[in-house]
């Protein structure tokens, strides 16, 4: 079976790229199409798999892709798929679902979110002048995104939260298929658990973007005086570094391997998860390691965190509310092995089964016949 995987851009490594790796496990001989590709920024994980990139695949766009947002629809049109594939699977937070292809190829699109730049401009961008000047471009993107979302034969949603947005924005129904946690790398390790007699730390992990609220976390821990380690990079890196500068209780780490992240998750008292997220793979990974999550009570976190069992919620994205919740958490106790056990809802097998069940019977049978060993449990 000939399969094409369409990914927005491979110039960073995060939850979406982990999903792409899982899809490659199901379709190992597939071709990857993507708007941008930086092997060095993705640890060469997709080397020899990227088949075609867009007209925007040049150094400046790879480094500063947000500068080229208005051109992304043009870029995805340049990916026009001339070859005949049996199946196209796009995984997208914006553009990949709009890829042109022949009409008789089945297109399954895994949607992380409707395009934030178009539908949630006030949440995504902080600069009022920028939002005013570029509002016509964002209105154009909204129209384009709606039309692009009508093209796939079937839509999958990363969470119930996103399935609701797909219904409201696109007028379509989407089956919910949760992303898979890599349990080979993220698991409870008793030898790494925090000791009650030695200082430990709280952890915040992810891309340093405005809407992810890392500055809120840093400001809260400056007030608390408790240890906080921030792991990530992105446009707000310098802002976070400036806030943390000179504070003995704050550390900012940029690039860490999965092995180091496994140790960091296991050693943390809790993961701080302050954003409204589509799903929140970081929160699910932390729980797989037995680490409770202190999460903002909106978005995908409501489908991951079980209050009192695997973490706690805070209700307002303010310093006062987060500080109060962390102090309350300090008086609580969690069975970290039980936290890890409860995370087993997000297995690779459930994800792959959700993808396969969304295919027409002929394609589903071909996928099962072509690679049966890859569908066996790995955890």
C-alpha positions as CSV (number, residue, x, y, z in Angstrom):
1,X,0.0,0.0,0.0
2,X,1.4,3.4,-1.0
3,X,1.0,5.9,1.8
4,X,1.9,9.6,2.0
5,X,2.2,11.3,5.4
6,X,1.7,15.1,5.3
7,X,3.1,17.1,8.3
8,X,2.9,20.9,8.8
9,X,6.6,21.5,9.3
10,X,9.7,19.6,10.6
11,X,11.7,22.5,12.0
12,X,11.1,21.7,15.6
13,X,10.5,18.6,17.8
14,X,7.5,18.3,20.1
15,X,4.2,16.4,20.5
16,X,3.2,16.6,16.9
17,X,6.5,15.1,15.8
18,X,6.1,12.2,18.3
19,X,2.8,11.5,16.6
20,X,4.4,11.5,13.2
21,X,6.9,8.9,14.5
22,X,4.1,6.7,15.7
23,X,2.4,7.0,12.2
24,X,5.7,6.0,10.6
25,X,5.6,2.9,12.8
26,X,2.3,2.0,11.3
27,X,3.3,2.9,7.7
28,X,7.1,2.4,7.7
29,X,7.5,2.7,3.9
30,X,5.5,5.9,3.6
31,X,6.7,9.2,2.1
32,X,6.7,12.3,4.2
33,X,5.7,15.6,2.7
34,X,6.3,18.7,4.8
35,X,6.4,22.5,4.3
36,X,9.8,22.9,6.0
37,X,12.5,20.5,7.1
38,X,15.5,21.1,9.4
39,X,17.3,17.8,10.1
40,X,19.4,19.4,12.9
41,X,16.3,20.6,14.7
42,X,14.7,17.2,14.6
43,X,17.8,15.2,15.5
44,X,17.8,13.7,12.0
45,X,14.9,11.4,13.2
46,X,13.2,11.7,9.8
47,X,16.3,11.4,7.6
48,X,15.7,9.6,4.3
49,X,11.9,9.7,5.0
50,X,11.2,13.3,3.8
51,X,10.2,12.9,0.2
52,X,9.2,16.5,-0.7
53,X,9.2,20.0,0.9
54,X,7.5,23.2,-0.2
55,X,8.7,26.4,-1.9
56,X,9.2,28.0,1.5
57,X,11.8,25.4,2.5
58,X,14.8,27.8,2.8
59,X,16.9,28.8,5.9
60,X,15.1,31.9,7.0
61,X,11.7,30.3,6.8
62,X,13.0,27.3,8.7
63,X,14.2,29.5,11.5
64,X,11.4,32.0,11.6
65,X,8.4,30.2,10.1
66,X,5.9,32.5,11.9
67,X,7.1,35.4,9.7
68,X,5.7,33.5,6.7
69,X,2.2,32.6,8.1
70,X,0.3,34.4,5.3
71,X,2.2,32.4,2.7
72,X,1.6,29.0,4.2
73,X,-1.5,28.2,2.1
74,X,0.6,28.9,-1.1
75,X,3.3,26.7,0.3
76,X,1.0,23.8,0.9
77,X,-0.3,24.1,-2.6
78,X,3.2,23.8,-3.9
79,X,3.3,20.3,-2.2
80,X,0.8,19.1,-4.9
81,X,1.0,15.3,-4.9
82,X,1.4,14.1,-8.4
83,X,2.0,10.4,-7.5
84,X,-0.8,8.1,-7.0
85,X,-1.2,7.0,-3.3
86,X,-3.7,4.6,-1.8
87,X,-3.8,6.6,1.4
88,X,-2.9,10.1,2.6
89,X,-2.6,10.7,6.3
90,X,-2.1,14.4,7.3
91,X,-1.4,15.4,10.9
92,X,-2.0,19.1,11.2
93,X,-2.5,22.1,13.4
94,X,-3.0,24.2,10.3
95,X,-1.9,23.6,6.8
96,X,-1.2,19.9,6.0
97,X,-4.9,19.0,5.7
98,X,-5.1,21.4,2.7
99,X,-2.6,19.5,0.5
100,X,-3.9,19.0,-3.1
101,X,-4.1,15.4,-4.4
102,X,-6.0,13.2,-6.8
103,X,-9.6,12.8,-6.0
104,X,-9.7,9.0,-5.6
105,X,-7.0,8.9,-2.8
106,X,-8.5,8.5,0.7
107,X,-7.4,11.4,2.9
108,X,-7.5,10.9,6.7
109,X,-6.6,14.0,8.7
110,X,-5.5,14.0,12.3
111,X,-6.3,17.4,13.7
112,X,-4.4,18.8,16.6
113,X,-6.5,22.0,16.5
114,X,-8.1,24.3,14.0
115,X,-5.6,26.9,12.8
116,X,-5.0,29.1,15.9
117,X,-3.7,32.1,13.9
118,X,-7.1,32.2,12.2
119,X,-9.6,31.3,14.9
120,X,-8.0,32.4,18.2
121,X,-5.8,35.4,17.3
122,X,-6.4,37.1,20.7
123,X,-5.2,34.1,22.6
124,X,-2.2,33.4,20.4
125,X,-0.7,36.8,19.9
126,X,0.1,39.3,22.6
127,X,1.0,42.4,20.6
128,X,-2.2,44.6,19.9
129,X,-0.6,46.5,17.0
130,X,0.5,43.3,15.3
131,X,-3.1,41.9,15.6
132,X,-4.6,45.1,14.2
133,X,-2.2,45.4,11.3
134,X,-2.5,41.7,10.2
135,X,-6.2,41.1,10.9
136,X,-7.0,41.0,7.2
137,X,-4.5,38.3,6.7
138,X,-5.9,36.3,9.6
139,X,-9.4,36.7,8.2
140,X,-8.1,35.3,4.9
141,X,-6.5,32.4,6.8
142,X,-9.8,31.7,8.5
143,X,-11.6,31.3,5.2
144,X,-8.8,29.2,3.8
145,X,-8.7,27.0,6.9
146,X,-12.4,26.3,6.7
147,X,-12.3,25.3,3.1
148,X,-9.2,23.2,3.7
149,X,-10.9,21.3,6.5
150,X,-13.7,20.2,4.1
151,X,-11.2,18.3,1.9
152,X,-10.2,15.3,3.9
153,X,-12.5,12.2,3.7
154,X,-12.4,11.8,7.5
155,X,-11.2,13.8,10.4
156,X,-9.7,12.6,13.7
157,X,-9.4,14.9,16.8
158,X,-6.6,14.8,19.3
159,X,-9.1,15.3,22.2
160,X,-12.8,15.8,22.9
161,X,-11.9,19.5,23.4
162,X,-10.7,19.7,19.8
163,X,-13.6,17.6,18.5
164,X,-15.8,20.3,19.8
165,X,-13.9,23.0,18.0
166,X,-14.0,21.0,14.8
167,X,-17.7,20.9,15.1
168,X,-18.1,24.6,15.8
169,X,-15.6,26.0,13.3
170,X,-15.7,23.4,10.5
171,X,-19.2,21.9,10.9
172,X,-17.8,18.4,10.8
173,X,-17.7,15.4,13.1
174,X,-14.4,14.0,14.2
175,X,-13.6,10.8,16.0
176,X,-11.4,11.3,19.1
177,X,-8.1,9.4,19.1
178,X,-5.7,10.3,21.8
179,X,-1.9,10.6,21.0
180,X,0.3,7.8,22.2
181,X,2.8,8.1,25.1
182,X,6.1,6.5,24.4
183,X,6.1,4.1,27.4
184,X,9.5,2.7,26.4
185,X,11.0,6.1,27.3
186,X,8.6,7.4,29.9
187,X,7.8,5.1,32.8
188,X,7.9,5.0,36.6
189,X,11.4,4.5,37.8
190,X,11.6,4.1,41.6
191,X,15.3,4.8,41.7
192,X,14.7,8.3,40.3
193,X,11.8,9.4,42.5
194,X,12.2,12.5,44.7
195,X,13.4,11.9,48.2
196,X,11.4,13.3,51.1
197,X,14.7,14.3,52.9
198,X,16.4,16.2,50.0
199,X,15.3,19.3,48.0
200,X,13.3,18.6,44.9
201,X,11.9,20.7,42.1
202,X,8.8,21.4,40.1
203,X,9.0,21.1,36.4
204,X,7.6,23.0,33.4
205,X,8.2,21.5,29.9
206,X,7.3,22.6,26.4
207,X,7.7,25.2,23.6
208,X,8.2,28.6,25.0
209,X,5.3,30.4,23.3
210,X,3.1,33.2,24.6
211,X,-0.1,31.1,25.0
212,X,1.7,28.4,27.0
213,X,2.1,30.8,30.0
214,X,5.6,29.9,31.1
215,X,6.1,33.4,32.3
216,X,3.2,32.9,34.7
217,X,4.8,29.9,36.1
218,X,8.2,31.6,36.6
219,X,6.6,34.6,38.3
220,X,4.6,32.3,40.6
221,X,7.7,30.4,41.7
222,X,9.7,33.6,42.2
223,X,7.0,34.4,44.8
224,X,6.9,30.8,46.2
225,X,10.7,30.5,46.5
226,X,10.4,26.8,45.6
227,X,12.7,25.1,43.0
228,X,11.4,25.3,39.4
229,X,13.2,23.8,36.3
230,X,11.9,25.0,32.9
231,X,12.7,22.8,29.9
232,X,12.1,24.2,26.4
233,X,13.0,26.7,23.8
234,X,11.0,29.1,21.6
235,X,10.2,32.7,21.0
236,X,9.9,33.5,24.7
237,X,13.2,31.9,25.7
238,X,14.9,35.2,26.4
239,X,11.9,36.5,28.4
240,X,12.0,33.4,30.6
241,X,15.7,33.6,31.0
242,X,15.5,37.3,32.0
243,X,12.8,36.6,34.6
244,X,14.8,33.7,36.1
245,X,18.2,35.5,36.1
246,X,19.7,35.8,39.5
247,X,17.2,33.5,41.2
248,X,18.7,30.6,43.0
249,X,15.5,28.5,42.8
250,X,15.0,28.7,39.1
251,X,16.8,26.9,36.2
252,X,16.2,27.1,32.5
253,X,17.2,24.2,30.3
254,X,16.9,24.2,26.5
255,X,17.5,20.9,24.8
256,X,17.3,17.6,26.6
257,X,17.3,14.1,25.4
258,X,14.4,11.7,26.0
259,X,16.6,9.9,28.5
260,X,17.3,13.1,30.4
261,X,13.6,14.1,30.2
262,X,12.6,10.7,31.6
263,X,14.9,11.4,34.6
264,X,13.6,15.0,35.0
265,X,9.9,13.8,35.0
266,X,10.6,11.1,37.6
267,X,12.5,13.4,39.9
268,X,10.0,16.2,39.9
269,X,7.5,16.8,42.6
270,X,5.0,17.8,40.0
271,X,4.6,19.1,36.4
272,X,3.2,22.6,36.1
273,X,0.9,22.7,33.1
274,X,-0.6,26.3,32.9
275,X,-1.9,26.5,29.4
276,X,-5.0,25.7,27.5
277,X,-3.7,22.8,25.4
278,X,-5.3,20.8,22.6
279,X,-4.4,17.6,24.4
280,X,-1.2,17.9,26.4
281,X,1.2,15.1,25.7
282,X,3.7,16.5,28.2
283,X,1.2,16.0,31.0
284,X,0.5,12.4,29.9
285,X,4.3,11.7,29.7
286,X,4.8,13.1,33.2
287,X,2.0,11.0,34.6
288,X,3.5,7.9,32.9
289,X,6.6,8.6,35.0
290,X,4.5,8.8,38.2
291,X,4.6,12.6,38.4
292,X,1.4,14.4,39.4
293,X,0.3,17.4,37.3
294,X,-0.8,20.8,38.5
295,X,-2.9,21.9,35.5
296,X,-5.1,24.8,34.4
297,X,-8.6,23.5,34.4
298,X,-9.4,24.0,30.7
299,X,-8.7,22.2,27.4
300,X,-7.1,18.9,27.0
301,X,-5.9,18.7,30.6
302,X,-9.4,17.9,31.7
303,X,-9.1,14.6,29.8
304,X,-5.7,13.7,31.3
305,X,-5.7,14.8,35.0
306,X,-7.9,13.1,37.5
307,X,-8.2,15.5,40.5
308,X,-6.8,14.1,43.7
309,X,-5.6,10.9,41.9
310,X,-3.1,12.1,39.3
311,X,-2.9,15.8,40.0
312,X,-4.8,19.0,40.8
313,X,-6.4,21.9,38.9
314,X,-6.1,25.6,39.3
315,X,-9.0,27.7,38.0
316,X,-7.5,31.1,37.0
317,X,-4.4,31.8,35.0
318,X,-3.0,34.2,37.6
319,X,0.0,34.2,39.9
320,X,-2.2,34.3,43.0
321,X,-4.3,31.3,41.9
322,X,-1.3,29.2,40.9
323,X,0.7,30.1,44.1
324,X,-2.3,29.1,46.2
325,X,-2.7,25.8,44.3
326,X,1.0,24.9,44.7
327,X,0.8,25.6,48.4
328,X,-2.2,23.4,48.7
329,X,-0.4,20.7,46.6
330,X,2.5,20.9,49.1
331,X,0.1,19.6,51.8
332,X,-1.1,16.7,49.7
333,X,0.4,13.2,49.0
334,X,0.1,11.0,45.9
335,X,0.8,7.4,45.2
336,X,3.2,7.9,42.3
337,X,3.1,4.3,41.2
338,X,-0.7,4.6,41.0
339,X,-0.3,7.9,39.0
340,X,1.8,5.9,36.5
341,X,-0.7,3.1,36.3
342,X,-3.6,5.4,35.6
343,X,-1.7,6.9,32.6
344,X,-1.9,3.7,30.7
345,X,-4.9,5.0,28.8
346,X,-2.7,6.5,26.1
347,X,-1.0,3.5,24.6
348,X,0.4,3.2,21.1
349,X,-2.0,0.3,20.4
350,X,-5.1,2.4,21.2
351,X,-3.8,5.2,18.9
352,X,-3.1,2.9,16.0
353,X,-6.4,1.1,16.4
354,X,-8.2,4.5,16.3
355,X,-6.4,5.3,13.0
356,X,-7.1,1.9,11.5
357,X,-10.8,1.9,12.4
358,X,-11.2,5.3,10.6
359,X,-10.0,3.8,7.3
360,X,-12.2,2.2,4.7
361,X,-12.3,-1.6,5.2
362,X,-10.1,-2.3,2.1
363,X,-7.3,0.0,3.3
364,X,-7.6,-1.2,6.9
365,X,-7.2,-4.8,5.8
366,X,-4.1,-3.9,3.7
367,X,-2.5,-2.0,6.6
368,X,-3.1,-5.0,8.9
369,X,-1.8,-7.5,6.4
370,X,1.3,-5.4,5.5
371,X,2.7,-4.8,8.9
372,X,1.1,-7.1,11.6
373,X,4.1,-7.2,13.9
374,X,4.0,-3.4,14.4
375,X,0.6,-3.6,15.9
376,X,1.6,-5.9,18.7
377,X,2.0,-4.4,22.2
378,X,5.3,-2.8,22.9
379,X,4.9,-1.7,26.6
